[in-house]
Amino acid sequence: MVFGNRRIPKILVVDPDEQHRNQIVSQFLDLLVDTVEAENGARAEVLLHLTEIDIIVTVNKMPIRDGRTLLQRVKKNWPHIPVVVLQNEGAPSKELEQFKLMGATAVFQMPVKFQDLYEACRLALSRLN
């Protein structure tokens, strides 16, 4: 979507939990961004081939293709796209650190405050421009 002479950022939200995914998407809609949704990493990859994505917000635990695998594949095939990972509550800090070493832009433990998620996305997008 284009707004004036600037394109509105497009965020891909990847989460198998439809209710949680919808909650994230609805909060982003208030911020003048486009969102695209996927229920797993495999569907996310299909969407990456079909549309221009500016940033990915993904949970780690998913069927078919988890967040770790999605992150690896995005960094290999679309290295310019920032990826924010949402990790399950209680995940060891070592696991969170591994995502950063793999190239995640930011890693949050759920539940995450939307303001923190928004700031991480805003910062990542500002680095792209």
Salt bridges, closest charged atoms under 4 A:
ASP15 OD2 - HIS20 ND1 2.38
GLU37 OE1 - ARG21 NE 2.99
GLU45 OE2 - ARG65 NH1 2.72
GLU45 OE2 - ARG73 NE 2.72
GLU52 OE2 - ARG7 NH2 3.15
ASP54 OD1 - ARG7 NH2 2.51
GLU119 OE1 - ARG122 NH2 2.88
